[in-house]
């Protein structure tokens, strides 16, 4: 007869389940060898087991345990042992397809026979076992012995409709399904890179054990096979080497006897390896800033990144900063700090800086930085740093200027305003926004700073204060007009450190005109802005409003009208005209002077004696009006030439000019006293004392003639 049965090897550990199901026949040796190979592979040394696939829910399994005292011998069928006498007359006709994934094992210490399976009906059922063999049972309570072989049928009875379902017949060998007792971990001792584990299995002699371990932060287990030493029974000991310092590991153990199944895994045990000295130095960036106008004293800011856990190999207790002048090596200073920043005041010069991290096990290697405070580069500070509340934390954002040196990283520092000791740091790559990790206290005001970094250089920090209730503690006040032209307007405002009326996401500056609206976001580094391409003689309004999660609110606004003409336009129009007038005046003056120098003198009648005589009013006292007759003045040319009188006064080079003497020669003091001074004054022309006067011959009977002696005719 070819008797077939189902054999199943189960490997369950926490969330893992590894099962191998085979349907083999008694005469199929090749299948048995394949099963042995799979079992050996699973228990080999150093294999990391990962079992993919979706696991079945634990409540989808049915489980039933029975001991020998629960079994009864059927009187009508001496080869059958049952849990209920009513099952002695069973007839397994149907229901085999309802039972899946059946597995059974025998617990030595509990002396209990346990089976698990999946039942495809969700109805409420009652389960029971039916044991049978070809020969009669002598005693049912003793059928669970290491040498026992029998068949098993599982019966499930529906409580409601009383329908009975029977599984297929499973061939059972107690020797093959005997499960070793569960080990108990007694103690764990750790060094920097190893763990020594001790466990016991009671009075059960284990022929092999497996130790599973993994980092608590990992999902993958590593298996180590161990053969216990008989001489150390009942305790077993093993050392796991090659572990990471200052790391927490999860441990569990399973054992088996000379035959049968592996035990259940022991309860997980957590162990921590000891600390070791850091294996790498912190990476340092620096920034130099002058403290005075003379650059004699400068501030040196050192920033470094916290060591990774694998490199730190323990709890970093602090950092040791040493700086030495290259010219005066005796001036050496050491600073110990728990912060990730050090601020030093130093004189101008060259310095050697070293930074070390240390834990309880020792110091890390030193990071050396050579700094010249006389010649240094500095990154530009970030712009527009702003913080807003997001859930129970703060989100910050900023901008950066594009420079020759690309900023590759940012260092973010924040701490409560009244609790500097709880300072925290975060490094960020390739992003201009982040949420501060950790818990932000609702009633605290935080100081937040951002440093730009590029390799060994860092820029000066930009800081803001913020809280969960108000966000950034900055408000805009004093919006003013700076300059208004016909096509542009410039406005300015002031940032003030105070809590706004509500949590503001950002502020916007807006311009509203007749047919347009413009707006832009403003940040703390901005305090002025100019709007261009405005229309002439149009009314505009500029206002600032805040954006919140619930809407917008207006802060302040101003109105203005662009001029039709502006000062610059007027000046541009008037200045050319003024210059033209000035140029024309200068040209006229110069032309007159040039013409006067180049032309002959024109006699001015007002400077002649006759002109003065005619201008005097002594003849106006006469009541007789006399009229000159033109015919009386008609004379031949010869007579006219004879009437030309030349008056000339010559003075020698040695003789000094005497005004009184000169005047007395021209006019005696008793002749014409009223006219002497005027005549003499007018007789001094700009070109000298010589004057040519044309005197017409006036008849003697003319009323206008007054006889006055001429110079030189007195004799």
Helices and strands as residue ranges (DSSP letters): E 4-13, E 16-25, H 29-42, G 58-60, E 61-66, G 68-70, E 72-73, E 80-82, G 85-89, G 96-98, E 99-107, E 112-119, E 125-132, G 140-142, E 149-158, E 164-166, E 170-173, H 174-177, E 178-179, E 184-190, E 195-200, E 208-215, E 222-226, G 230-232, E 235-240, E 248-256, E 269-272, E 284-290, E 297-304, H 309-312, E 318-325, E 332-337, E 341-347, E 350-359, E 362-363, E 367-372, E 383-390, E 393-399, E 409-416, E 419-429, E 433-435, E 446-454, E 457-458, E 462-467, E 471-472, E 475-484, E 489-496, E 506-512, E 517-522, E 528-531, E 539-548, E 551-561, H 567-598, G 605-607, H 609-615, G 618-621, G 630-633, H 637-642, E 644-647, H 659-666, H 676-683, E 691-694
